[in-house]
Amino acid sequence: MTEIDEYKEPSIHSESLFKDKGSKHFGYVFPVHNEKDIELALLSLKKSHYSARHICYAWSLGIDQVVTKSTDDGEPHNSAGPPILGQIQSFELHNVLIAVVRYFGGTKLGVGGLINAYKTASKEAILENKIISKYRTKTLLLTFPYAIMSEIMRFSKREGIQVLGQDFQDHCNLTITIREKYFSDYQDFLSKLHQLQTKII
């Protein structure tokens, strides 16, 4: 299986409101990274929408080994959870929870109407979000003498490498994050600096 190099995630919590025949569908997007995040987000919605008849949702966790789940929460089978999950997959989102809270307006929408409502509320909540692209990365600790510090810093600046931390005492310690896609290229350069020690952390 080919590993994904670049992937998309929501960066913020966003909301939407879709109305149809008096029913209100509040859409919510949450960035999540584990099932505890999902549990807390759903608990918050249940508290703030305690009188709602349905809180349907879908989520996707992971990058390569993606785990997904959806629920209709009492709506007709496959009329709510799957349409929400379909929007997650359509926008190619990872590490996301989308929930749609429905307040019944007195007129039944039918299965087709429900599918459209849950799909639209989800889509509009996604469009309100700031979707960001992320890259698979490795974090390295570089240890080296002052004599080659300028060379290391020039290389980091030229390649746009993100420096996470630095500690300059007896030796220079630099913690950097690099895109995995270019890891072998960076290794080729770093291996030529004989006074440099590298450690993946």
Helices and strands as residue ranges (DSSP letters): E 6-10, E 14-20, E 23-31, H 35-48, E 54-61, E 67-71, H 81-90, E 96-103, H 110-127, E 131-135, E 137-144, G 146-148, H 149-159, E 162-168, E 172-179, G 180-182, H 183-191, E 197-200
